[in-house]
Structures are given as C-alpha cells and as structure tokens.
Amino acid sequence: MSASTSSTGRYLRHLGYEVNYVCNFTDVDDKTLYDCNDVLSQHNNANRKASIPPDVINCINKFNDEVLISMLDNLHTPVPLSALSDPLKIINDLLHTRKGRKPELRIESLAALEKMISNLLSILGLMPTSYSEVLEQLREKALKSVKLTEDQVVQKIEERTTARMNKEYKKSDAIRKVLAEVGIALMDSPEGTTTWRPTIPLHLQEQQVAVA
C-alpha cells in the first residue's frame, strides 16, 4: 500500500519515521498482546487446567483452518492476518471483564490464544522482540511529536479523573478529545484506572475517511 494514502503511513511519519511503504495487514495490537502477557506472567503455569472453553476451541480451530488454507495458497498472508480479529477480540473481552465476572478458564483461554497468535507472527517474521519495548518506543515518539512530557499527560489524566468524579462529563470528554487530537488515546480499565497509548490523531483519521 502506498505510504501517501495510508493512514498508518501518515501516522508513522507524524511520529518521525521515514516511511516508503506500508503493509496495513491487520489490527494486531501490541498493547493487547502486551496486556495478555502481563496477565499470564502473574499466574503459575502449573496451576492451569488442561482444558479450555468450547467457544475458544472453536475460535482456534477456525483460525487454524483459515491459516492452513491460505498458506497453502501461495502463502496468501493477508487472510490469516485479517483472521486475527476474532481471537484478538476474545482476548480483549477476557482482559477487560469486570471483577467478579471473570469467566471460567480465563487464564487458560488467554494462554491458548496468545500462543496461537505468537506462533503465526513468528512464522511470518512479524513477532516483536518485546511487546513492551515496541509500545514504549511508540509512546516516546508520540510524546516527542507533540512536544508533551509523560508528566503532562498524567496531569491531564488526573484532571479528567477529577472531572468524572465531580460528574463534569463535558469537561472530561473535552480532555479526552484534546489528547485524541494529538494522537494520545486514554484507556479506562474496569478497575477504574486510566492509562494512555499512542493512536492515530483525529485529523489523520478524518483524512482517511475522506479518501475512502
């Protein structure tokens, strides 16, 4: 895909990278996989059960079938990469389930799905050496590109948290939008904490919609 017409290409240039070509293959989310690995690291392998729920088994079997067929079709990689959306959605659902509503075999399901995705990314040469390292590099680039510091973003998060506690929702939404406009997305957890991650700035998203 041409870097000039890709929102991803424009975003990477926005962060200061030199971009000649973009393969916009999927929404493989380093943050999702990083969070998944973080949760799994807190649980001992020996305590995991051998079974996983039927819906997760079906997802894995469907994914494996699609990967096998597409890879036999002259290594048609866009198909398995686009098929990652379903397992990634399940991982997100499992990660963000509220306390007290954790599904049975949650950790086992996360482990099976993460292994499946990691195996495919490794085969295709797309597996990062470290999810946290990739995310941290993007965070640093995002801050530098808009001349903000980590402390300034944290201050905005605290202001938004205070506004939400005071039920000043317009102010809270305005803070989120201001940060989103420069490529900083706020992520609210079920536990009530808020973190941030780099994202495509709103004006680049609007340009992509206009082109489409």
C-alpha positions as CSV (number, residue, x, y, z in Angstrom):
1,M,0.0,0.0,0.0
2,S,1.3,3.5,-0.8
3,A,2.5,5.3,2.2
4,S,1.0,8.5,0.9
5,T,-2.6,7.1,1.0
6,S,-2.3,5.0,4.2
7,S,-3.4,6.5,7.5
8,T,-0.8,4.2,9.1
9,G,1.9,5.7,6.9
10,R,0.8,9.2,7.7
11,Y,0.8,8.4,11.4
12,L,4.3,6.9,11.3
13,R,5.6,10.0,9.5
14,H,3.8,12.0,12.2
15,L,5.9,10.2,14.8
16,G,9.1,11.0,12.8
17,Y,9.7,7.7,11.0
18,E,10.7,7.6,7.3
19,V,8.0,5.6,5.5
20,N,8.3,4.4,2.0
21,Y,5.7,1.5,2.0
22,V,3.1,0.3,4.4
23,C,1.6,-3.2,4.6
24,N,-1.6,-2.4,6.5
25,F,-2.3,-6.0,7.3
26,T,-4.5,-6.0,10.4
27,D,-5.3,-4.5,13.7
28,V,-2.7,-6.7,15.5
29,D,-2.5,-4.8,18.7
30,D,0.8,-4.7,20.6
31,K,-1.0,-3.3,23.6
32,T,-3.5,-6.2,23.7
33,L,-0.8,-8.8,23.4
34,Y,1.4,-7.0,26.0
35,D,-1.5,-6.9,28.5
36,C,-2.2,-10.5,27.8
37,N,1.4,-11.5,28.5
38,D,1.3,-9.3,31.6
39,V,-1.7,-11.1,33.0
40,L,-0.3,-14.6,32.1
41,S,3.0,-13.7,33.9
42,Q,1.1,-13.3,37.1
43,H,-0.2,-16.9,37.0
44,N,1.8,-20.1,37.5
45,N,1.7,-22.5,34.6
46,A,1.5,-25.4,37.0
47,N,-1.9,-24.1,38.3
48,R,-3.5,-24.0,34.9
49,K,-6.1,-26.6,33.8
50,A,-5.6,-28.6,30.7
51,S,-9.0,-27.7,29.2
52,I,-10.3,-24.5,27.6
53,P,-13.9,-23.5,26.9
54,P,-15.7,-24.7,23.7
55,D,-16.0,-21.2,22.2
56,V,-12.2,-20.7,22.5
57,I,-11.6,-24.1,21.0
58,N,-13.9,-23.3,18.1
59,C,-12.1,-19.9,17.5
60,I,-8.7,-21.6,17.5
61,N,-9.9,-24.4,15.1
62,K,-11.4,-21.9,12.7
63,F,-8.3,-19.8,12.8
64,N,-6.0,-22.7,12.2
65,D,-8.1,-23.9,9.2
66,E,-8.1,-20.4,7.6
67,V,-4.3,-20.1,8.1
68,L,-3.6,-23.6,6.7
69,I,-5.7,-23.0,3.6
70,S,-4.3,-19.5,2.9
71,M,-0.7,-20.5,3.5
72,L,-1.1,-23.4,1.0
73,D,-2.5,-20.8,-1.4
74,N,0.9,-19.4,-2.3
75,L,1.5,-18.0,1.2
76,H,-1.5,-15.7,0.9
77,T,-0.7,-13.9,4.2
78,P,-3.5,-11.2,4.2
79,V,-6.1,-13.9,5.0
80,P,-4.6,-15.3,8.3
81,L,-3.7,-11.8,9.4
82,S,-7.2,-10.5,8.9
83,A,-8.5,-13.6,10.7
84,L,-6.7,-12.4,13.8
85,S,-9.6,-10.0,14.6
86,D,-11.7,-12.7,16.2
87,P,-9.1,-14.1,18.6
88,L,-7.9,-10.6,19.5
89,K,-11.5,-9.6,20.3
90,I,-11.8,-12.6,22.6
91,I,-8.6,-11.7,24.3
92,N,-9.8,-8.1,24.8
93,D,-13.1,-9.4,26.3
94,L,-11.2,-11.7,28.6
95,L,-8.8,-9.0,29.7
96,H,-11.4,-6.4,30.4
97,T,-14.1,-8.4,32.2
98,R,-15.0,-6.7,35.4
99,K,-14.1,-8.2,38.7
100,G,-16.5,-10.8,39.9
101,R,-17.4,-11.7,36.4
102,K,-14.2,-13.5,35.3
103,P,-15.2,-16.4,33.1
104,E,-14.1,-19.9,33.9
105,L,-10.8,-21.0,32.5
106,R,-10.0,-17.3,31.6
107,I,-6.2,-17.7,32.1
108,E,-6.1,-21.0,30.1
109,S,-8.0,-19.3,27.3
110,L,-5.7,-16.3,27.2
111,A,-2.6,-18.7,27.2
112,A,-4.0,-20.7,24.3
113,L,-5.0,-17.7,22.2
114,E,-1.7,-15.9,22.9
115,K,0.3,-18.9,21.9
116,M,-1.7,-19.3,18.6
117,I,-1.2,-15.6,17.7
118,S,2.5,-15.6,18.6
119,N,3.2,-18.7,16.5
120,L,1.7,-17.1,13.4
121,L,3.5,-13.8,13.9
122,S,6.8,-15.8,14.4
123,I,6.2,-17.8,11.2
124,L,5.6,-14.5,9.3
125,G,8.5,-12.7,10.8
126,L,6.2,-10.2,12.5
127,M,6.8,-11.2,16.1
128,P,8.4,-8.3,18.1
129,T,11.3,-9.0,20.3
130,S,9.3,-7.4,23.2
131,Y,5.8,-6.1,23.2
132,S,6.6,-3.6,26.0
133,E,9.7,-2.3,24.1
134,V,7.6,-1.7,20.9
135,L,4.9,0.1,22.9
136,E,7.4,2.2,24.9
137,Q,9.1,3.3,21.6
138,L,5.8,4.4,20.1
139,R,4.9,6.2,23.4
140,E,8.2,8.1,23.3
141,K,7.8,9.0,19.6
142,A,4.2,10.1,20.2
143,L,5.2,12.4,23.1
144,K,8.1,13.9,21.2
145,S,6.0,14.6,18.1
146,V,3.5,16.8,20.0
147,K,6.1,18.2,22.4
148,L,4.5,16.8,25.5
149,T,6.0,15.0,28.5
150,E,4.8,11.9,30.3
151,D,4.1,14.1,33.4
152,Q,1.9,16.5,31.4
153,V,-0.2,13.6,30.1
154,V,-0.5,12.2,33.6
155,Q,-1.7,15.6,34.8
156,K,-4.4,15.6,32.1
157,I,-5.5,12.1,33.1
158,E,-5.7,13.3,36.7
159,E,-7.8,16.3,35.7
160,R,-10.1,14.1,33.7
161,T,-10.4,11.7,36.6
162,T,-11.4,14.6,39.0
163,A,-13.9,15.9,36.4
164,R,-15.5,12.4,36.2
165,M,-15.7,12.1,39.9
166,N,-17.4,15.5,40.0
167,K,-19.8,14.4,37.2
168,E,-18.4,17.2,35.0
169,Y,-18.7,15.0,31.9
170,K,-18.4,17.7,29.3
171,K,-15.0,18.7,30.8
172,S,-14.0,15.0,31.0
173,D,-14.9,14.5,27.3
174,A,-13.1,17.6,26.3
175,I,-9.9,16.5,27.9
176,R,-10.1,13.1,26.1
177,K,-10.8,14.8,22.8
178,V,-7.9,17.3,23.2
179,L,-5.5,14.4,23.7
180,A,-7.0,12.3,21.0
181,E,-6.5,15.2,18.5
182,V,-2.7,14.9,19.0
183,G,-2.6,11.1,19.0
184,I,-3.0,10.1,22.6
185,A,-5.8,7.7,23.5
186,L,-7.0,7.3,27.0
187,M,-7.8,3.7,28.1
188,D,-10.2,3.3,31.1
189,S,-9.9,-0.1,32.9
190,P,-12.7,-1.9,34.7
191,E,-10.8,-1.3,37.9
192,G,-11.2,2.5,37.4
193,T,-7.7,3.4,36.4
194,T,-6.7,5.2,33.2
195,T,-3.6,4.8,31.1
196,W,-2.7,6.1,27.7
197,R,-1.4,4.8,24.4
198,P,-0.4,6.2,21.1
199,T,-3.1,6.3,18.4
200,I,-3.7,7.9,15.0
201,P,-4.5,11.6,15.6
202,L,-8.1,12.6,14.8
203,H,-7.1,14.8,11.8
204,L,-5.4,11.8,10.1
205,Q,-8.4,9.6,10.8
206,E,-10.6,12.2,9.2
207,Q,-8.3,12.4,6.2
208,Q,-8.6,8.6,5.8
209,V,-12.4,8.7,6.0
210,A,-12.4,11.5,3.3
211,V,-10.1,9.4,1.0
212,A,-12.3,6.3,1.5
